[in-house]
Every structure is written in C-alpha cells, then in structure tokens.
Amino acid sequence: MPRLPDLGQLSGTPRRGTLMANRFLPALCLAALLHAGTALAAVDVNRAREADLDGIKGIGPALSSRILAERAKGRFQDWRDLISRVKGIGPAAAARLSENGLTVDGASYAPQDARPGAAGTAPSH
C-alpha cells in the first residue's frame, strides 16, 4: 500500500491534476454563484411569465394559471389584492411564496398586508 506524502512534500511543484483543478476552479465558482443568484432572484407577480411563476417553490401549473388569469383582468395592486383575487393564496401561502421570492410590485409580503384597513389607516376604537 502506498504511503501518503508528508505535508512538507506537498509544497513542491504542483502535479498536472492540481494545475487542471486550479484552471477550472474560477469557472466552477462563477457557475455556482450564477446559479445561486438566479435561485434567489425575486419574481414580480405583475411581470412574471408562466415559467417564472412555476419556478417559485409552492407555485405549480394550476396556481400559476389562476394568477395569470386574474392578472389578465388587471394588475395586482398589493399583496392584499393578490390574496383576495387568487383562490389558493391566503396569508400563510402569501408568506411562504414571498419567502421563496415572489413579490407584488417589488414588495415582499408583510402580514398586515392581508388585513382590511392595512393601507395606513388606524383602527377606530
């Protein structure tokens, strides 16, 4: 069985395999960063295509079809509008979809978006 080299012996001239790995390492890192960037990119419900919506975890073909059908009637004004118009999206689903990258006009979901009177008016006592 061959012996492992001492650590002192590793500082010498790199072997061919090491040179190949050093050559491809930057390209591999760039590819990983690009993939991570697209996985975390926000998808706006008012601009997204069907494929964009299907790429959001939690949105399948049926839900993306309902979203697009409602959007064809008019833009979503905010999360509350999306929740009220699209069957299958309630406050809990909106929170999950927002965490997975869905936005409405660039805004992430905040739980108060679903409450009536959330447009900045204080509740009356």
GIKA-V387227 format. One record per backbone hydrogen bond with DSSP energy under -0.5 kcal/mol. NH is the residue of the N-H (numbers start at 1). CO is the residue of the C=O. If there is no record, write none. Layout:
# GIKA-V387227
nh: (NH NH)
co: (CO CO)
This chain:
# GIKA-V387227
nh: (9 10 10 11 12 19 20 21 22 23 24 25 26 28 29 30 31 32 33 34 35 36 37 38 39 40 41 43 44 45 47 48 53 54 55 56 59 60 64 65 66 67 68 69 70 71 72 73 73 74 74 77 82 83 84 85 86 87 89 90 94 95 96 97 98 99 100 101 102 103 104 105 107 113 114 115 118 121)
co: (6 6 7 8 9 15 16 17 18 19 20 21 22 24 25 26 27 28 29 30 31 32 33 34 35 36 37 101 42 103 44 44 49 50 51 53 56 58 60 61 62 63 64 65 66 67 68 69 70 70 71 75 78 79 80 81 82 85 86 88 90 91 92 93 94 95 96 98 97 43 107 103 104 110 111 112 115 117)
